């Protein structure tokens, strides 16, 4: 029996394993309940990651806008 790492299972979930490794993992999942549990935890984590929405802090946006404004003024002076 092979001891699959979380990395192996992540590759499996993202369909990045070879056909042989995929078949071996699927066979192991049928008989190893702890492996099934680990796989379910990873699946849940993947779903949560897919639903995360992030955006930059307002302070960062304002700093970029301020920098862009300065660069715009510099390019006008050079023209």
Buried (B, 14 or more C-beta within 10 A) or exposed (E): EEEBEEEBBBBBBEEEBEEEBBEBBEEBBEEBEEBEEBBEEBEEEEEEEEEEEEEEEEEEEEEEEEEEEEEEEEEEEEE
